[in-house]
Amino acid sequence: MKQHSQLVNICSAFLAPSKITSTEYLVNGLSNDNFLIRTDSQSYLLKCYQSCWPEVALNAQYELSKQQVCPAPIWLDKQNKRAAFTYVEGEVAESYLAMPLLAKLAKVHAYTTDTQTMDIASQLQAYRHLLVFKQFEKHLNKVLENIANMPIEHGFCHNDLVKENIIVNSKSVYLIDFEYAQTNDVYFDLAALAVSFNLDSSTKQALLKSYQVYTPSELFYLSMHKLECYQVVYLLLCIGWYEQRAINNKVVELRAQLDELLASMGS
């Protein structure tokens, strides 16, 4: 972990060092090292990426910030895989916010860029060796077959809509951490919301109808079955991700949600 003096030196590229009043490591970031940099006038988020440089995500955040969807990147250091953003003060969304959240998400989905479509089969393959996948292989193969036979609603998707990536304050709701963003079926993001907030059946139906308000109706195939199929996929991806990192409390929580979902689907 970087020391305060190292962070001051890094931030000198976009801030005068004398203005920095405090630095804090943010423990919620599991894929990258995130630091809250406070000055006497403003706060910033410094992200140090552990894997690849998220060019597409950063470009998207810059454009989407103009629509108040997310914080804007203000400094990029591609060589060292670092980026600074304006820091959004607020709290993690602990309850489903319906229309304000879906209005922002629809803007993300409408963002136009040329990216490869997320290969869900490839993503799943990385976890196929885990016991949970062997246990649920029959169910997974069934929902993937069902998804393949349904219409596709392509959009630019966030692909990581856990509650921790949804920040709420008195002004609005904001999405953060776009590192996994790329073209996908919009149902992947909708399923992520259903999982993150553990929505019941009636609230999921309302989610789909509310989302449809922001989408030309002829372009959106409203289907609870499709949503729940994508929930199974999303849950297994999350369980695999957390299990590989031995974050067992999350694994237990999501396994319980998966069991309940499959029971309700009659699987």
N, C-alpha and C positions, 0 to 999 in steps of 0.2 A: 504494500500500500504506500502511496506517495505521501511524503511529509509536507507540512505546511510550507516550508521554504521552497520545496520543489514546485508546489502548486502555484505559489506566488510567481515563480520564475516563468512557468508555462503561461500563466494568465497575463504576464507582462506584454504578450503579443497583442492583446486586445484591451488591456486595462493598465493604467498606471499602477505599479505595485503599491504605492503609498495609500491607494484608495481601498485596498482589501482589508476588511475588518475581521473576517473569519472564514475558515474553510472547514467543511464537514463531509465526511464520507457517508454516502447514502447506502444503507445496507439492503434496500429493496431491489437494487439492480443485480440480477443474477447472471445476465449475459455479458455485462460490461462493468467497468469501474466508473461510478458516477459520483461527482462531487458538487456540493452546493457551495458556491463562492458568493459571499456577501460583501458588498461595499457600503460606503456611507450613503449611497443614493439608490442602489439597485442590486438585485440578486441575479446570479447566473448559474446555469447548470453546465458543468464541464463533463463531457462523456469521453472516456478512453475505451475505444472499441477493442475487444479481445480477438475478434475474428476478422472478417473481411470489411473493407471500407464500404458503407452503405450509400453509394452514390445516388441510386434511385430514390431511396427513402429521404435523403437530405434535400434533393431537388423538390420532392413532393411536399415536404414540410415547409419549405420556403414559399411555395405557391399557395398551399392551403392555409398558411398563417395569415395571408391577406384576407381570408374569409373567417378569421377568428376560430379556426378549427383546432389549431395546435400552436405551440410556441415556435418562434422563428429561429433558425440557425443564424448566428451573427458572426461566427468565425470558424473557419475550417482549416485543419492542418492534415491534409491527406497523407503526407509522408509518414507522420507519426500516428495516424489514425485517431485524431482528436477533433472534437467539435464543441463549440460553446453555443448555448441557447439562452434566450431570456427565460428566467425561471418563473413559472406560474405558481403563485402562492395559492394554496387551497388544501382540500382534504381528498383522500381517496373516496370514490363513490361507493357508499355502503348500501345504497338502495337503487333500484332501477328507476331511471329518470325519464323513460319513455320519450316524449316528443322532443325535448331539447337535445337529448343524446342522438336520437335517430336523425334529426335534422343535420347534425354535424357529420354523422356517419354517411348519410346520403351524398354529402359534398365530397367525401373521400372517394366513394364509389364512382362518382361522376368525373373525378380527376382523370385527364387524358394523358397517357404516357405509353410508350412501347416497351413492355416487359414480357418475359416468358410467363406463361400461365403456371401457377404453382402445381407441381406434380405431387399430388397427395399420395399416390401409390409409392413413390420414391421416399417421401417423408415417413410413411408408415414402415417401410422396409428397414429403416434404421433401428427399429425397435422390435422387429419380428422375433428376435432371439429371446426376448423377455418372457417370463412365465405368464404374465397377464395376457400377452398376445396369443399364446398357445391356448389359454383358457377361453378366450373370446373369439378365436379365429373363425368359427362357424358364423357367429353373429356379424363379424366384420365383413366377411366375404358376401354375406347376404345384403348388408346395407350398401356396400360398394356396387353390387349388381343393380340394386334399386336406383342408386344415384345415376348410374350410367344410362338408365332408361328414362331419365327425367330431363326436361328442358334445362339449359344452362343459362344463368344470368351472370355474364361476365362483368366485372368491375375492378377498379383498383382497390384492393382490400388491405386492411391493416394487418390482419392475420394473427394478432396477439392481443385480443381485447379482454384481457384479465382486468379485474376491477382496479388493480394497481396502476393500470395505464389509462385510467379515466379520472381526471381531476376536476373537482367542483369547487367553485367559490361563489361569492355573492353576485358576480357578474354573469357567469355562464358555466358551461361544462367544456372541458378541453381534453383532447386525446394526445398522448405522448408515446414515445418509444416506437417509432415506425420501422425499426430495423428489419422486420420480416415482411414489410409491405411489398406486394406485387399483385399482378393480375390473378384473380381467382373467382370462383363463384361467390356472389355476395352472401349466399346462405352460410358460408363458412364463418363470416363475421357475425351474422345473426345467431348462429348456433353458439358462438363463443359468448355472446351476451346471455343467452339462455342458460348456459352452463355457469358463467361467472356469477350470475345473480340467482342461480338455482330456481328459475321461474317455473311456476305450475302451468298446467295445460291452458287454462283460460288466459293467463297473462301472456303466454307464448302466442296464442291466437291473436290477442290484441297487439302484440309486437309486430306481427306480420301485417295486420291491417293498418297500423300506424305507419310502418315503413312504406307501405304502398302509396300513402299520401304524397310522399316525396319522389315517387317513381312513376313514369308513365305506365298506367295500368296494363297496357297491351304488352309491355316489356317485362312485366314481373309475374311469374308463375307462383301464385300463393298456394302453398302446400304445407300443412302441418307435418305430413309424413316425411317430406323432404327435409324439413327443419330437424326433425328428430333423427333422421339418418345422419345428417351432418353433425348432430350432437354426439352420436356414438363415435364418429370419426375423430371429432375434436377432443372428446374425453380420453380416448385411447392415446392420441398424440400427447396430451398433457400428462397422463399417467406415465407414459414411457419417458418423457422428458424429466419429470420429477424423480422417477424411480432410478434412472441412471445417475442422478445427483444425490441419491439417498435422502431426499426431502420427504420423509415417510408420513408426516402429518398430512401433507397435501395428497399423497397417494391414497391414504385411507379415506379421506374426505371425497375424493373423486371416484374411487371405486364404489363407494356407497351410492353416489349419484348415478353411476353407470348401471349398477344392479337395479335401482329403482326405475330408471328409464327403460331398460330392456323388459322389465316386468310389465310396465304400462303399455309397451308396444306389443306385448304377447310373444316376445322372442324367448 
